[in-house]
């Protein structure tokens, strides 16, 4: 992992100052799980790596209305944190599937999102929670909707002198449930062949009053599927409504052939993944949002 320099920031201010000074010559490093894989595959590193893993102020989860998650919060933190379990169960589902425990212990939420992989597991749950990305440069901060943050494969709206500080996500509450279902070669520890997150809210009569559906690994970027959401709203999850939502997700997809799967297989598998995610979200809404479902 050769580079011309390695700078370890002790706080956010120092990290932002380094990025302001170095611009395109700098690259932010946290857990490094994606960066190392890409470098080993031949991708070049920036001349200077700005290491932020030890910046404690941007690690951890707090809940006060919305759920705030620091950029350096690891996948292991996400899968074990009680606030995430209770308030963002689909995000916990996704964190449990990202690699083995070694990767989960060091890989971070910001790394998973900023890597901008079409198959990023945390993206569909963040999309259905209407997450906001908190971005900073020296002397300035801004907020970006998660749906606007990733603009293409390996591409985000971050400028060279900016870094992600954290995320703010809308939690589930009474009458609401969500789930993330992933298809991989071994279900977990593998990059997703396809992944779907669903959040459902039910009215007092058992009807769906709000639906959010997001898909990953089946298009250049993870995305919300508005047509499928509208197909579920007003239903009582009758078979016809669920099947129509699944069909619409399949119709919206534009997958590719790659080493993990053919585009045809991804398309064929999508309806079953959507239907399971809907069923799991509904089960959690009935049991209480933070309760588990069989997996």
C-alpha positions as CSV (number, residue, x, y, z in Angstrom):
1,X,0.0,0.0,0.0
2,X,2.5,2.5,-1.1
3,X,1.8,6.2,-1.0
4,X,3.9,9.3,-0.5
5,X,2.4,10.2,2.9
6,X,0.2,9.1,5.7
7,X,-1.3,11.7,8.0
8,X,-3.4,10.7,11.1
9,X,-5.9,13.4,12.1
10,X,-6.7,13.7,15.8
11,X,-9.9,15.6,15.3
12,X,-12.3,16.8,12.6
13,X,-10.7,20.3,12.4
14,X,-7.3,18.8,11.7
15,X,-8.7,16.4,9.0
16,X,-10.5,19.3,7.3
17,X,-7.4,21.5,7.4
18,X,-5.4,18.7,5.7
19,X,-8.0,18.3,3.0
20,X,-8.1,22.0,2.4
21,X,-4.3,22.2,2.0
22,X,-3.9,19.0,-0.1
23,X,-7.1,19.0,-2.2
24,X,-7.0,16.3,-4.9
25,X,-3.6,15.0,-3.5
26,X,-5.4,13.7,-0.4
27,X,-7.7,10.7,0.2
28,X,-9.6,10.0,3.4
29,X,-8.9,6.7,5.0
30,X,-11.0,5.2,7.8
31,X,-11.3,1.4,8.0
32,X,-9.7,0.9,4.6
33,X,-11.6,-2.3,3.7
34,X,-12.7,-1.0,0.3
35,X,-9.6,1.1,-0.3
36,X,-7.2,-1.9,0.2
37,X,-9.2,-4.2,-2.0
38,X,-9.3,-1.6,-4.8
39,X,-5.6,-0.8,-4.4
40,X,-4.7,-4.5,-4.5
41,X,-6.6,-4.7,-7.7
42,X,-4.5,-2.0,-9.2
43,X,-6.3,1.2,-8.3
44,X,-3.9,4.1,-7.5
45,X,-3.8,5.8,-4.1
46,X,-3.7,9.5,-3.6
47,X,-0.2,10.9,-2.6
48,X,-1.4,11.4,0.9
49,X,-3.8,9.3,3.0
50,X,-5.6,11.3,5.7
51,X,-6.4,8.7,8.4
52,X,-9.6,9.6,10.5
53,X,-10.3,6.2,12.2
54,X,-9.3,7.6,15.6
55,X,-11.5,10.7,15.4
56,X,-13.9,9.6,18.2
57,X,-16.3,12.6,17.7
58,X,-17.5,11.1,14.5
59,X,-18.1,7.6,15.7
60,X,-21.2,6.3,17.5
61,X,-25.0,6.4,17.4
62,X,-27.3,8.8,19.2
63,X,-31.1,9.1,19.0
64,X,-33.0,12.3,19.6
65,X,-36.0,12.4,17.2
66,X,-33.8,11.3,14.3
67,X,-31.0,8.8,14.6
68,X,-27.5,10.3,14.2
69,X,-24.7,8.0,13.1
70,X,-21.0,9.2,13.0
71,X,-19.0,8.6,9.8
72,X,-16.6,6.3,11.5
73,X,-19.3,4.1,13.1
74,X,-18.4,0.5,12.1
75,X,-20.6,-2.2,10.7
76,X,-20.1,-4.1,14.0
77,X,-21.3,-1.0,15.9
78,X,-24.4,-0.9,13.7
79,X,-25.3,-4.5,14.2
80,X,-24.8,-4.4,18.0
81,X,-26.1,-0.9,18.9
82,X,-29.5,-1.1,20.7
83,X,-30.8,2.2,19.1
84,X,-30.1,0.8,15.6
85,X,-31.8,-2.5,16.4
86,X,-34.9,-0.7,17.7
87,X,-35.1,2.3,15.3
88,X,-33.3,1.3,12.1
89,X,-33.6,-2.5,11.9
90,X,-33.1,-2.7,8.1
91,X,-29.7,-0.9,8.6
92,X,-28.8,-3.6,11.2
93,X,-29.8,-6.3,8.7
94,X,-27.5,-4.8,6.1
95,X,-24.6,-4.4,8.5
96,X,-24.8,-8.0,9.5
97,X,-24.2,-9.1,5.9
98,X,-21.1,-7.0,5.1
99,X,-18.2,-9.4,5.0
100,X,-16.9,-11.4,8.0
101,X,-16.5,-10.1,11.5
102,X,-13.0,-8.8,10.7
103,X,-14.4,-6.5,8.0
104,X,-17.4,-5.5,10.2
105,X,-15.0,-4.5,13.0
106,X,-13.1,-1.9,11.0
107,X,-15.3,-1.1,7.9
108,X,-17.3,2.1,8.4
109,X,-20.7,3.4,7.3
110,X,-19.1,6.4,5.6
111,X,-16.7,4.1,3.8
112,X,-19.5,1.9,2.5
113,X,-21.4,4.9,1.2
114,X,-18.5,6.9,-0.1
115,X,-17.1,3.9,-2.0
116,X,-20.3,4.4,-4.1
117,X,-20.5,0.8,-5.2
118,X,-23.8,-0.1,-6.9
119,X,-23.9,-3.1,-4.4
120,X,-23.3,-1.1,-1.2
121,X,-25.4,-2.9,1.4
122,X,-26.1,0.1,3.6
123,X,-27.5,2.2,0.8
124,X,-31.0,0.7,0.4
125,X,-31.7,0.9,4.2
126,X,-30.4,4.5,4.3
127,X,-32.6,5.3,1.3
128,X,-35.8,4.0,2.9
129,X,-35.0,6.0,6.1
130,X,-34.7,9.2,4.1
131,X,-31.1,9.7,5.5
132,X,-29.3,12.9,5.3
133,X,-25.5,13.0,4.8
134,X,-23.7,15.6,6.8
135,X,-20.7,16.9,4.8
136,X,-18.0,19.4,5.8
137,X,-15.1,21.3,4.4
138,X,-12.9,23.8,6.3
139,X,-15.2,26.6,7.5
140,X,-18.4,25.2,5.9
141,X,-20.9,22.4,6.4
142,X,-23.8,21.2,4.2
143,X,-26.5,18.5,4.2
144,X,-27.2,16.2,1.3
145,X,-30.1,13.8,0.8
146,X,-28.8,10.3,0.6
147,X,-30.6,9.9,-2.8
148,X,-28.5,12.8,-4.2
149,X,-25.2,11.8,-2.7
150,X,-24.1,8.9,-4.9
151,X,-24.3,10.1,-8.5
152,X,-22.7,7.1,-10.3
153,X,-20.5,4.0,-9.9
154,X,-17.6,5.1,-7.6
155,X,-18.8,8.7,-7.8
156,X,-20.3,11.0,-5.2
157,X,-21.0,14.7,-4.8
158,X,-18.0,15.2,-2.4
159,X,-15.5,17.8,-3.5
160,X,-11.8,17.1,-3.0
161,X,-11.6,19.1,0.2
162,X,-14.8,17.6,1.8
163,X,-15.4,14.7,4.0
164,X,-18.5,13.0,5.5
165,X,-19.1,13.7,9.2
166,X,-22.1,11.5,9.6
167,X,-25.7,10.6,8.8
168,X,-29.1,11.5,10.2
169,X,-31.9,8.9,9.6
170,X,-35.6,8.9,10.2
171,X,-36.4,6.0,12.6
172,X,-39.3,3.6,12.5
173,X,-42.0,4.0,15.1
174,X,-45.3,2.4,16.1
175,X,-47.1,0.9,13.2
176,X,-44.0,0.9,11.1
177,X,-41.6,-1.9,10.1
178,X,-38.7,-2.3,7.8
179,X,-36.3,-5.0,6.6
180,X,-33.3,-5.6,4.2
181,X,-33.0,-8.8,2.2
182,X,-29.8,-9.6,0.3
183,X,-29.1,-12.2,-2.3
184,X,-25.4,-13.2,-2.3
185,X,-23.5,-16.4,-3.1
186,X,-23.6,-17.2,0.6
187,X,-26.2,-14.7,1.7
188,X,-23.7,-12.9,3.9
189,X,-19.9,-12.2,3.6
190,X,-20.4,-11.7,-0.2
191,X,-21.0,-8.6,-2.3
192,X,-24.7,-8.4,-3.0
193,X,-26.1,-9.9,-6.2
194,X,-29.2,-8.0,-5.4
195,X,-30.5,-6.3,-2.3
196,X,-33.9,-4.8,-1.3
197,X,-34.9,-2.6,1.6
198,X,-38.6,-2.0,2.4
199,X,-40.2,0.2,5.0
200,X,-44.0,0.0,5.6
201,X,-46.3,2.0,7.8
202,X,-49.8,0.6,8.6
203,X,-53.0,2.5,9.6
204,X,-55.3,1.4,12.3
205,X,-57.2,-0.9,9.9
206,X,-54.1,-2.8,8.8
207,X,-53.8,-0.9,5.5
208,X,-50.5,0.3,4.1
209,X,-50.4,4.1,4.6
210,X,-46.8,4.6,3.5
211,X,-44.3,2.4,1.6
212,X,-40.7,2.9,0.8
213,X,-38.8,0.5,-1.4
214,X,-35.1,0.7,-2.4
215,X,-33.0,-1.7,-4.5
216,X,-29.2,-2.2,-4.8
217,X,-26.8,-4.1,-7.1
218,X,-29.3,-3.9,-10.0
219,X,-28.5,-0.5,-11.4
220,X,-25.6,1.9,-11.6
221,X,-26.6,3.3,-8.2
222,X,-28.9,2.1,-5.4
223,X,-32.3,3.8,-5.8
224,X,-35.9,4.2,-4.5
225,X,-38.6,2.6,-6.6
226,X,-41.6,5.0,-6.5
227,X,-43.8,2.9,-8.7
228,X,-43.6,-0.1,-6.3
229,X,-44.2,2.1,-3.3
230,X,-47.4,3.5,-4.9
231,X,-48.6,-0.1,-5.7
232,X,-48.4,-1.0,-2.0
233,X,-50.0,2.1,-0.5
234,X,-53.7,1.6,0.2
235,X,-53.4,-2.2,0.1
236,X,-53.6,-4.7,2.9
237,X,-50.7,-6.6,1.3
238,X,-52.9,-8.8,-0.8
239,X,-51.0,-11.2,-3.0
240,X,-51.8,-9.2,-6.1
241,X,-50.5,-5.9,-4.6
242,X,-47.3,-7.6,-3.4
243,X,-46.7,-9.3,-6.7
244,X,-47.3,-6.0,-8.6
245,X,-44.8,-4.2,-6.4
246,X,-42.3,-6.9,-7.0
247,X,-42.9,-6.8,-10.8
248,X,-42.4,-3.0,-10.8
249,X,-39.0,-3.3,-8.9
250,X,-38.0,-5.9,-11.5
251,X,-39.1,-3.6,-14.3
252,X,-37.2,-0.7,-12.9
253,X,-33.9,-2.6,-12.7
254,X,-31.0,-2.3,-15.2
255,X,-28.5,-4.9,-14.0
256,X,-25.3,-5.9,-15.7
257,X,-23.4,-9.2,-16.1
258,X,-20.4,-9.5,-13.8
259,X,-18.3,-12.1,-12.1
260,X,-20.9,-12.7,-9.4
261,X,-24.0,-13.0,-11.5
262,X,-25.6,-12.5,-14.9
263,X,-28.1,-9.7,-15.5
264,X,-30.8,-12.3,-16.3
265,X,-30.3,-14.1,-12.9
266,X,-30.5,-10.8,-11.0
267,X,-33.8,-9.9,-12.8
268,X,-35.2,-13.4,-12.2
269,X,-34.3,-13.3,-8.5
270,X,-35.6,-9.8,-7.7
271,X,-39.3,-10.5,-7.3
272,X,-38.7,-13.1,-4.6
273,X,-36.3,-10.8,-2.7
274,X,-38.9,-8.0,-2.8
275,X,-41.7,-10.2,-1.6
276,X,-39.6,-11.5,1.3
277,X,-38.5,-7.9,2.3
278,X,-42.2,-6.9,2.3
279,X,-43.2,-9.9,4.4
280,X,-40.3,-9.3,6.9
281,X,-41.1,-5.6,7.2
282,X,-44.8,-6.4,7.8
283,X,-43.9,-9.0,10.4
284,X,-41.7,-6.5,12.3
285,X,-44.5,-3.8,12.2
286,X,-46.8,-6.3,13.9
287,X,-44.3,-7.5,16.4
288,X,-42.7,-4.2,17.1
289,X,-40.1,-2.5,14.8
290,X,-37.0,-3.8,16.6
291,X,-38.0,-7.4,16.8
292,X,-36.2,-9.9,14.6
293,X,-37.5,-12.1,11.9
294,X,-36.3,-15.4,10.8
295,X,-33.4,-15.3,8.5
